[in-house]
């Protein structure tokens, strides 16, 4: 029931009737199984996923590159990129894949490899052997012998050089000194200047005192004199740098030192040219 108000509108006197549509029931909408996962993603991730799926990222990058703008965000590509080999590269790869023919020698072939023909700074004995084996072709020069022998002492300080000198024992002039004298306190280790074989170890009656002689082959020998003691015997093989004795002052000596000689085919030469 309604009443008419003074201004002409009707006023309701009771609640409005409820209209219910017949045959309409609430039905759940089917949900996208991926919708929940998408909602959990950040807005930026959603945008980039959409751009990757639709190719918008590539189109936007091309447009910005044409406009001279710098892209600071790299959009993922829709698919992987594959490198195509150029024809020249393909030919080079194919060439390397061709098997190489094997080179072999006859069963009865004799392979002669001379170790003395190869010499390096890491193999000083090889250099020395190569030098000595070549002496038959001509004289040995000082330039070729330098550095072929090792130092017999850890510290090399000359006290009396090779050649003519005033005798420290008699005081007379014109004495020929057959080697180099090096400062060495008694008991200092004396080492082999190169690999070789001991040919003498004993007392030298002509002033050398306790003396050791090492043969290095092809006419080269080194001698170590005035020793306080020695630890080698005749026939023993020595390697370069191996300790063979202790320095001393035996024989014709005025104090502890090492008298070192180098002999080539029986003649003494200045050791300085070989060290």
C-alpha positions as CSV (number, residue, x, y, z in Angstrom):
1,X,0.0,0.0,0.0
2,X,1.3,3.5,-0.9
3,X,0.2,7.0,-0.1
4,X,0.4,10.1,-2.1
5,X,2.6,12.8,-0.7
6,X,2.0,16.5,-1.2
7,X,4.6,16.8,-4.0
8,X,3.1,13.9,-6.1
9,X,5.4,11.1,-5.2
10,X,4.2,7.9,-3.8
11,X,5.5,6.7,-0.5
12,X,5.8,3.0,0.3
13,X,4.0,1.8,3.4
14,X,5.7,-1.6,3.6
15,X,8.8,-3.6,2.4
16,X,9.3,-4.2,-1.3
17,X,8.4,-7.6,-2.5
18,X,11.4,-10.0,-3.2
19,X,11.5,-11.2,-6.8
20,X,13.2,-14.6,-7.4
21,X,14.0,-15.8,-10.9
22,X,12.8,-19.3,-11.3
23,X,15.3,-21.9,-12.5
24,X,18.5,-19.9,-11.7
25,X,21.1,-21.6,-9.4
26,X,24.6,-20.6,-8.5
27,X,27.3,-22.6,-10.5
28,X,31.1,-22.4,-9.8
29,X,33.1,-21.0,-12.7
30,X,35.8,-23.3,-14.0
31,X,39.2,-22.0,-12.8
32,X,42.4,-21.8,-14.9
33,X,44.8,-24.2,-13.1
34,X,47.7,-21.7,-13.9
35,X,45.8,-18.7,-12.6
36,X,46.9,-19.1,-9.0
37,X,50.5,-19.3,-10.0
38,X,50.2,-16.2,-12.1
39,X,48.6,-14.3,-9.3
40,X,51.6,-15.1,-7.1
41,X,54.1,-13.6,-9.6
42,X,55.2,-10.0,-9.4
43,X,53.8,-7.5,-11.8
44,X,57.2,-7.2,-13.6
45,X,57.4,-11.0,-14.0
46,X,53.9,-11.1,-15.5
47,X,54.8,-8.4,-18.0
48,X,58.0,-10.1,-19.1
49,X,56.2,-13.5,-19.4
50,X,53.6,-11.9,-21.6
51,X,56.2,-10.2,-23.7
52,X,58.1,-13.4,-24.2
53,X,55.0,-15.3,-25.2
54,X,53.7,-12.7,-27.6
55,X,57.0,-11.5,-29.1
56,X,56.4,-7.9,-27.9
57,X,59.8,-7.8,-26.3
58,X,61.6,-8.3,-29.7
59,X,59.3,-5.8,-31.4
60,X,59.9,-3.2,-28.7
61,X,63.6,-3.8,-28.8
62,X,63.7,-3.3,-32.5
63,X,61.6,-0.1,-32.3
64,X,63.8,1.3,-29.5
65,X,67.0,0.5,-31.4
66,X,65.7,2.2,-34.5
67,X,64.9,5.3,-32.4
68,X,68.5,5.4,-31.1
69,X,67.5,4.5,-27.5
70,X,69.6,2.2,-25.3
71,X,67.8,-0.8,-23.8
72,X,68.6,-1.4,-20.2
73,X,66.3,-4.4,-19.7
74,X,66.8,-7.6,-21.8
75,X,63.6,-9.4,-22.6
76,X,63.8,-13.2,-23.0
77,X,63.6,-14.5,-26.5
78,X,60.7,-16.6,-27.6
79,X,63.1,-19.4,-28.8
80,X,66.8,-20.4,-28.7
81,X,69.3,-19.0,-31.2
82,X,71.4,-21.4,-33.2
83,X,74.7,-20.4,-34.9
84,X,75.0,-21.2,-38.6
85,X,78.5,-22.2,-39.7
86,X,79.8,-20.4,-42.8
87,X,80.8,-22.4,-45.8
88,X,84.5,-21.7,-45.2
89,X,84.3,-22.8,-41.6
90,X,82.5,-25.9,-42.6
91,X,85.3,-26.7,-45.1
92,X,87.9,-26.2,-42.5
93,X,86.2,-28.5,-40.0
94,X,85.8,-31.1,-42.7
95,X,89.5,-30.9,-43.5
96,X,90.6,-31.4,-39.9
97,X,88.4,-34.5,-39.7
98,X,90.3,-36.2,-42.6
99,X,92.5,-38.9,-41.0
100,X,96.2,-38.3,-41.5
101,X,98.4,-41.1,-42.9
102,X,100.7,-42.8,-40.4
103,X,104.5,-42.9,-40.9
104,X,106.2,-46.0,-39.9
105,X,109.8,-47.4,-40.2
106,X,110.8,-50.8,-41.4
107,X,111.2,-53.5,-38.8
108,X,115.0,-53.6,-39.4
109,X,115.6,-49.9,-39.4
110,X,118.3,-48.6,-37.1
111,X,117.4,-45.3,-35.3
112,X,120.6,-43.5,-34.1
113,X,119.9,-40.7,-31.7
114,X,122.9,-39.0,-30.2
115,X,122.2,-37.4,-26.8
116,X,125.2,-35.2,-27.1
117,X,123.7,-33.5,-30.2
118,X,121.1,-32.0,-27.9
119,X,122.2,-29.5,-25.3
120,X,120.2,-27.0,-23.2
121,X,120.8,-25.0,-20.1
122,X,118.9,-27.6,-18.2
123,X,121.4,-30.3,-19.4
124,X,124.9,-28.8,-19.0
125,X,126.6,-32.2,-19.2
126,X,125.0,-32.7,-22.6
127,X,126.4,-29.4,-23.7
128,X,129.8,-30.4,-22.5
129,X,129.7,-33.8,-24.2
130,X,128.7,-32.1,-27.5
131,X,131.6,-29.7,-27.2
132,X,134.1,-32.4,-26.5
133,X,132.9,-34.7,-29.2
134,X,133.2,-31.9,-31.7
135,X,136.9,-31.1,-30.8
136,X,138.2,-33.5,-33.5
137,X,136.7,-31.2,-36.2
138,X,138.7,-28.2,-35.0
139,X,140.2,-26.4,-32.0
140,X,138.0,-25.6,-29.0
141,X,137.4,-21.8,-28.6
142,X,137.0,-19.9,-25.3
143,X,133.6,-18.8,-26.4
144,X,132.4,-22.4,-26.8
145,X,133.8,-23.6,-23.4
146,X,132.3,-20.8,-21.2
147,X,129.8,-22.2,-18.7
148,X,130.4,-25.9,-19.5
149,X,131.8,-26.7,-16.1
150,X,130.1,-26.1,-12.8
151,X,131.6,-24.3,-9.8
152,X,133.4,-26.6,-7.4
153,X,132.5,-24.3,-4.5
154,X,129.3,-22.6,-3.5
155,X,131.2,-19.3,-3.2
156,X,133.9,-18.6,-5.7
157,X,136.4,-16.0,-4.7
158,X,139.8,-16.1,-6.4
159,X,142.9,-15.7,-4.2
160,X,145.6,-16.5,-6.8
161,X,144.9,-16.7,-10.6
162,X,146.1,-19.0,-13.3
163,X,149.5,-18.2,-15.0
164,X,152.8,-16.8,-13.9
165,X,153.1,-15.4,-10.4
166,X,155.4,-14.8,-7.4
167,X,155.7,-18.1,-5.4
168,X,153.9,-17.7,-2.1
169,X,156.3,-20.3,-0.6
170,X,159.7,-19.4,-2.0
171,X,159.0,-15.8,-2.9
172,X,160.6,-16.3,-6.3
173,X,159.1,-14.7,-9.4
174,X,158.3,-16.5,-12.6
175,X,156.5,-19.5,-11.0
176,X,153.8,-20.9,-13.3
177,X,150.5,-21.5,-11.4
178,X,148.7,-24.4,-13.0
179,X,145.2,-23.6,-11.7
180,X,143.0,-21.2,-9.9
181,X,143.2,-20.8,-6.1
182,X,139.8,-20.1,-4.4
183,X,139.2,-18.9,-0.9
184,X,137.7,-21.7,1.2
185,X,138.0,-22.4,4.9
186,X,139.2,-25.8,5.8
187,X,136.3,-28.3,5.8
188,X,134.3,-26.5,3.0
189,X,132.5,-28.9,0.7
190,X,134.2,-29.4,-2.7
191,X,131.9,-30.5,-5.6
192,X,132.5,-32.2,-9.0
193,X,132.5,-29.7,-11.8
194,X,130.8,-32.1,-14.1
195,X,129.9,-35.8,-14.4
196,X,132.8,-38.2,-14.7
197,X,134.9,-41.0,-13.3
198,X,137.5,-40.7,-10.5
199,X,140.9,-41.7,-11.9
200,X,143.0,-40.6,-8.9
201,X,142.3,-40.1,-5.2
202,X,145.3,-39.9,-2.9
203,X,148.5,-38.0,-2.0
204,X,150.1,-35.9,-4.7
205,X,153.9,-35.9,-4.2
206,X,154.5,-32.7,-6.2
207,X,152.8,-30.3,-3.8
208,X,149.1,-31.0,-4.4
209,X,148.6,-32.7,-1.0
210,X,145.4,-34.7,-0.9
211,X,144.3,-34.7,-4.5
212,X,141.3,-36.0,-6.5
213,X,141.3,-36.2,-10.3
214,X,138.0,-36.7,-12.3
215,X,138.0,-37.7,-16.0
216,X,135.0,-36.2,-17.9
217,X,135.8,-38.0,-21.2
218,X,137.4,-37.0,-24.5
219,X,140.6,-35.7,-22.9
220,X,139.0,-33.3,-20.3
221,X,140.0,-33.7,-16.6
222,X,139.6,-31.6,-13.5
223,X,141.7,-31.8,-10.4
224,X,141.0,-30.8,-6.7
225,X,144.1,-30.1,-4.5
226,X,145.2,-29.4,-0.9
227,X,142.1,-31.3,0.4
228,X,141.8,-32.0,4.1
229,X,139.9,-35.3,3.2
230,X,138.1,-36.9,0.3
231,X,135.2,-39.3,0.2
232,X,135.6,-40.9,-3.2
233,X,137.7,-43.7,-4.7
234,X,139.2,-44.6,-8.0
235,X,136.6,-45.9,-10.5
236,X,133.7,-44.2,-8.8
237,X,131.1,-42.4,-11.0
238,X,130.3,-38.9,-10.0
239,X,127.5,-36.5,-11.1
240,X,127.8,-32.8,-11.6
241,X,127.6,-31.0,-8.2
242,X,128.2,-34.1,-6.1
243,X,130.4,-33.6,-3.0
244,X,133.8,-35.4,-3.4
245,X,136.0,-33.9,-0.7
246,X,136.5,-31.2,1.9
247,X,138.9,-28.3,1.4
248,X,142.1,-28.0,3.4
249,X,145.8,-26.9,3.4
250,X,147.7,-30.2,2.7
251,X,150.8,-30.3,0.5
252,X,152.6,-27.1,-0.6
253,X,150.0,-24.7,0.8
254,X,150.2,-21.6,3.0
255,X,146.6,-21.7,4.2
256,X,143.2,-23.2,3.7
257,X,142.0,-22.9,0.1
258,X,141.1,-25.0,-3.0
259,X,143.5,-25.3,-5.9
260,X,141.4,-26.2,-8.9
261,X,142.8,-27.3,-12.3
262,X,141.4,-28.0,-15.7
263,X,143.4,-30.2,-18.1
264,X,142.7,-30.8,-21.8
265,X,144.5,-33.6,-23.4
266,X,147.1,-33.5,-20.6
267,X,147.7,-29.7,-20.8
268,X,146.5,-27.3,-18.1
269,X,144.2,-24.5,-19.3
270,X,142.7,-21.6,-17.4
271,X,139.7,-22.8,-15.5
272,X,138.0,-19.4,-15.8
273,X,137.4,-20.1,-19.5
274,X,135.3,-23.1,-18.6
275,X,133.3,-21.9,-15.6
